[in-house]
Structure formats: structure tokens, C-alpha cells
Amino acid sequence: MDGIEFIIKNIADVIMELDSELAVVFISPKIYDVSGYRSTEILGNSILDYVHPEDHQKLKKSLREVIKTEKNISLDFRLKHKNGNYVPTSFKCALVRLNEKIVPMAVLSENVDQRRFEVELKEYVEKYENLVQYTSDIIAEIDMKGIIKYVTPQVYDVTGEKPEFFLGKKWTAFASSNIDDVKKLLHPSQPVDEIEFDYETVHIRNQSKIWLEVRGKRFTDRQGKKRDLIIARDVTEKKKAEERLKKAFEKESFYKKLFTHDINNILHIIQTSLSLFTLFQNDSEKAHELTHLVKMMKEQIVRGTLLVSNVRRLSEIENQYFTPESVDVCDALRSAIKFVKEGFQNTKIDINVKFDGNLFFAQANELLANVFENIIMNAVKYNDNPLVEISIKISTESLEDVDYVKIEFLDNGIGVPDEKKEQIFQEGNASLKGGKGMGFGLTLVKKIVESYRGRVWVEDRVKGDPSSGSNFIVIIPKQISCNYNKK
């Protein structure tokens, strides 16, 4: 037996010859021990046919470099075993003169250390598999390119997709916000020890927002490669609770500021009026002023009563879901008109209601009267005329295939400037129309009407002339209409 042939057959390494197209021209019998394939099964096939797909480009590029530059190469790749698994191998290749030809010759050997590591890792995973399956946390491994290399089945419960969906993809593909901050934390150049951060992503199936509380640690595996070990916990409900608590605190602060502001104004006016009343009560010539002062104090008491009612009503709307029911608009309007007239007995008020004789029912509830009270109260308070005139029109209107009951309140008051027409309904705008206070009521009006899926806005009574008075318009989804007998 030729000495070279004896060596080739008996050394532990696999010897192979490749052609310029990377096809296997010769391969030693030892390949069977490594891959389960016999030499005759591999001859004539490309070496790439037996390489893990992720290692294709790396090996192909290296072999092309050997042929082009005549440099020796050394690298690791995963060789396909006949049983379907992949074996970690070390591969060395150089150009060798053989029978007057220069051909690529390679030596391939099983990477024993890597193989031992994989066996130990498998044992480790099996040992702790039961522990992992009983935790609700997601455990993942990410390489320095941001590629997800491993993720536990719990990812399905949080995202709606199985682990296979994520493997091989970059984690950045699943971020919906704060991605730049997280990129900085996980950048390969960062000396990551242990980190914590919140991470926003979405449910793959229903696209709902998900918040994860993430802890990470960078480690180096036995191959000397850095990895990020990530433990992620679904804290979406916690985030929602925090947001609700924040909003509740903001609402409480809003109510407190508005209530304090308006009640202080009311008490100040009552206190001033009472001081003047005490000063004038024994002066017969001041009888008219006394009557006026009593009127003012009564009006402020009504204002205070309405303020307390508004705070309570607004709080109810913020914290409850109201199921709309069939409400008689005219009944609610009569109740509101009576309430306002009783509160301003010393003010001359002329309220004229116009409708076509039908009975209008809207999809609302008992708070509808409160809507009308606040709008009519504003028409009275913000009016400098000796006679307050309010014309109320009730009709129907269809918008976008929805039938509405439309109620218009036209007054001869001071009007609302164009720049304040939207502001007067907003929270935090306590000053209304010239700084007279009590914008709170219109905030309440807007919230109640919107809870009915309706709308409220203000226009000029005379188009283009805000100083001629206002027209507050409310539209609420219509229930039914029928004949109405005027009372």
C-alpha cells in the first residue's frame, strides 16, 4: 500500500480535493465517521450541499479567496450529518500542486470542543426545561448583530406567534417605540453587565400595544462569542393601570383647581355683598342697592349649587359608562328652563321654544337636562341686556347616515370671539367670555353630549358678528318622533 494512501485512510482528519467550482473530486473514507456519508455518496457534489445554510456564504467566500489569492484559510462551519443533524467542524484549505496541477486541498476535522459544548448545553437545557416551562417570562438569546438565536415558547402567549417566527430575525423588527434608547443599551460596544428597561412592541396577531419589562446580561460563550441573555415580562396591564392612575390624578387636580377657583369667586362676591349690605341696611336711601345686593347673593348661591352639581356630574361621567336610553327632549328642556328661571328670579328672561309639534326622543339619559341647564345659564350670565332673550329651536338632521335631534340655543348675550369658540369647551379653561369664570359647565356639557355620541359647538347668532350673541348647537342621535300636544 502506498504510504500516502495509508496515511489518508488512517489519520483522524478528513482529506478532500475540490475543483474550481467547489465540487468534491476526492474525499477520504474518514468522512463516514464524521458525517455518516460514504465517500462515494459525496464525490461529484458541491461541498456546499453538506454545509449548514447559514454557513454557505462564509465558506463559499473563503474558498473563492483561496483560489484567487492562493492564501491559506482556516474556519469553522457546521457539516450536515446523514441523520439530519449538523456537526461542528474545523476546516483548513490551501492550494497544492498535484500531478502538475494546482488544486484546492482541504483538511476537515470534527470540532470536539464545540461538540462537547453542544452536548453539555443540551443536557443543561433539558435539566432546566421544566423550570422554564413553568415561568410566564420570555427568555431569549440575541447575538451581537441583534439576531434572535433562541426564545422560549412563552413568547406565543404574549405576541401570538410561536418561537420559530422570531428565530433568525432582528429584535428591532418587533419594536414600536423607544427603539433608539434600547439600541444604545444593547450596542456591541457597550460594556453591558446587567440592564433593565421597558420595551414597547405589538401583539403580532391583533396589533395591540404590549409593554415588556426587560432585564438583560451580556455573556461570552465557549466559542468566545458575545451574547445578550434577555428575560422579558409582560407588564401591559401594569402600564395601563399606571396610565389610569396618572389620568385620575390629573382629573383630581383639574377638579380641585376649578372648584377652588370658582368657589373662591363666589364666596368673594357674597362676602363683598354682605359687607355692603351691613353698611347700607340702616340707610333708607340705599333700599334699591340692598335689593340688588340680595339679588347678587342669591345668584351666587345658585352658582355655588350648580358648581357642586357639575363637579359631581363630571366625576360620574369620567368613572362610569352610561347606556343611552330614550329621553323626551322637550321634558328635559322644560325642566332646565324652570331651574334657570327659579335661580334668576330678579332677571328678566324671555325664552321662546320653537319646534314643529312633534315629540322628539333622543338617545341620552337623565343628564340631558343638565346639558340644557348649563347652556341656558351661560346665556343668562353672559348677557348685559336688561332683557335676556333666548330662542330655542328643535329640529332633526341627518349626518353621515345618522339621524340626530338638533337643539339650537340663540341668545342676545355678549357672544364668543372666534378664537375662543373651541377653547370654552376644553378642560383647564376656567375663564370664559371675558374672564367671568365658570367655563367648567361647558366642559361638562361637552363630555355628557359626547358620551351620547353627539356633538356640541358654538356659532355666532348673526353670522360674522360675535358681539350680537351666540348660537350653541347640540346634536344627539335620535330615538323616535311622534305627535306632540303642546302644554
QUIZI-V512435 format. One record per pair of residues at least 12 apart in sequence whose C-alpha atoms are under 6 Angstrom apart, sorted by the first residue. I is the first residue (numbers start at 0). J is the second residue. If there is no record, write none. Layout:
i=I j=J
i=I j=J
This chain:
i=12 j=107
i=12 j=108
i=13 j=27
i=13 j=29
i=13 j=30
i=13 j=106
i=13 j=107
i=14 j=26
i=14 j=27
i=14 j=105
i=14 j=106
i=15 j=104
i=15 j=105
i=16 j=103
i=16 j=104
i=17 j=103
i=21 j=45
i=22 j=43
i=22 j=44
i=22 j=45
i=22 j=46
i=23 j=42
i=23 j=43
i=23 j=44
i=23 j=45
i=24 j=42
i=26 j=38
i=34 j=80
i=35 j=80
i=35 j=81
i=49 j=78
i=49 j=79
i=50 j=77
i=50 j=78
i=50 j=79
i=51 j=77
i=71 j=92
i=71 j=93
i=72 j=91
i=72 j=92
i=73 j=90
i=73 j=91
i=74 j=89
i=74 j=90
i=75 j=88
i=75 j=89
i=75 j=90
i=76 j=88
i=87 j=110
i=88 j=108
i=88 j=109
i=88 j=110
i=89 j=107
i=89 j=108
i=89 j=110
i=90 j=106
i=90 j=107
i=91 j=105
i=91 j=106
i=92 j=104
i=92 j=105
i=136 j=231
i=136 j=232
i=137 j=151
i=137 j=153
i=137 j=154
i=137 j=230
i=137 j=231
i=138 j=150
i=138 j=151
i=138 j=229
i=138 j=230
i=139 j=229
i=140 j=227
i=140 j=228
i=141 j=226
i=141 j=227
i=142 j=226
i=143 j=187
i=145 j=169
i=146 j=167
i=146 j=168
i=146 j=169
i=147 j=166
i=147 j=167
i=147 j=168
i=147 j=169
i=148 j=166
i=150 j=162
i=158 j=202
i=158 j=203
i=159 j=203
i=159 j=204
i=173 j=200
i=174 j=200
i=175 j=199
i=175 j=200
i=176 j=199
i=191 j=217
i=192 j=216
i=193 j=215
i=193 j=216
i=194 j=214
i=194 j=215
i=195 j=213
i=195 j=214
i=196 j=213
i=197 j=211
i=197 j=212
i=197 j=213
i=198 j=210
i=198 j=211
i=209 j=235
i=210 j=234
i=210 j=235
i=211 j=231
i=211 j=232
i=211 j=233
i=211 j=234
i=212 j=231
i=212 j=232
i=213 j=230
i=213 j=231
i=214 j=229
i=214 j=230
i=215 j=228
i=215 j=229
i=216 j=228
i=265 j=299
i=269 j=296
i=272 j=292
i=276 j=289
i=301 j=342
i=313 j=443
i=323 j=362
i=323 j=363
i=323 j=364
i=324 j=362
i=324 j=363
i=324 j=364
i=325 j=360
i=325 j=361
i=325 j=362
i=326 j=360
i=326 j=361
i=326 j=363
i=327 j=360
i=328 j=359
i=328 j=360
i=331 j=368
i=335 j=368
i=335 j=371
i=335 j=372
i=347 j=386
i=348 j=386
i=348 j=387
i=349 j=388
i=350 j=389
i=350 j=390
i=351 j=390
i=352 j=390
i=352 j=391
i=352 j=392
i=353 j=392
i=354 j=392
i=354 j=393
i=356 j=483
i=357 j=481
i=357 j=482
i=357 j=483
i=358 j=480
i=358 j=481
i=358 j=482
i=358 j=483
i=359 j=480
i=360 j=478
i=360 j=479
i=361 j=476
i=361 j=477
i=361 j=478
i=362 j=476
i=362 j=477
i=362 j=478
i=363 j=451
i=370 j=444
i=373 j=440
i=381 j=412
i=381 j=413
i=382 j=412
i=382 j=413
i=388 j=410
i=388 j=411
i=389 j=409
i=389 j=410
i=390 j=408
i=390 j=409
i=391 j=407
i=391 j=408
i=392 j=406
i=392 j=407
i=393 j=405
i=393 j=406
i=402 j=476
i=402 j=477
i=403 j=474
i=403 j=475
i=403 j=476
i=403 j=477
i=404 j=474
i=404 j=475
i=404 j=477
i=405 j=473
i=405 j=474
i=406 j=472
i=406 j=473
i=407 j=471
i=407 j=472
i=408 j=470
i=408 j=471
i=409 j=460
i=409 j=469
i=409 j=470
i=410 j=468
i=410 j=469
i=411 j=468
i=412 j=468
i=413 j=466
i=413 j=468
i=414 j=465
i=414 j=466
i=414 j=468
i=414 j=469
i=415 j=465
i=416 j=465
i=424 j=441
i=424 j=442
i=425 j=442
i=453 j=474
i=453 j=475
i=454 j=473
i=454 j=474
i=455 j=472
i=455 j=473
i=456 j=471
i=456 j=472
i=457 j=470
i=457 j=471
i=457 j=472
i=458 j=470
